[in-house]
Each structure stands twice: as structure tokens, then as C-alpha cells.
């Protein structure tokens, strides 16, 4: 088996997660988190649509992690994100973190909005 080192350039991947937190760049972020570009920031959850809409034009796909279980986004939120030109993929938070990291390592324009498990 051949193992290659992954380079994330200036972007930062999710290092880990646990009950109520995410670890990014060695720092722990408690509660919901948004990752885009070179860093992580606190996010106010699904009610904070303005922060997500601000990503339009900066990223092509937004991964939304819904905690330990998958559930549908509110229809008005999904419609607003898609109307702004954002591709939206909803999955549980562990899957969203892994998928975000893989596409980030490929140099894709992606963002991650996750609720803790």
C-alpha cells in the first residue's frame, strides 16, 4: 500500500470531534461551528442563515452536519442557500467532517457548517 501525505495549503481541516465539540488546528470549538477558507468560527446553528448565505460566491458546496443523526434542513433555508448558488449536502456531522476534509485536500471550494454530536 502506498501512503501519501496530504497537503491542505492554507486551509485547515477538522482534526477531531466529540460530544459537544470540534477540534481544528489543535483548538477546541464548543457548540456549532462553521469552517470556510483558512479557519473555524462559532456558528449560531440553523437559525443563522445570514452567515451561511454570506458564503455564496466563495464556495461551491456547503456541507451541513446535523449532529449524530441526519435530518432535513428547513425548506426555506435550503431554498435560500440554493438560490444563492450554493450546493448543499446534508449528512450527519462525522460524515460531513470527513467529506469536507477529503474535498479540502483536493483543493475544492468547500465550507462546513456542523452541529455537535
Order of alpha helices (4+ residues) and beta strands (2+ residues): beta-beta-beta-beta-beta-alpha-beta-alpha-beta-alpha-beta
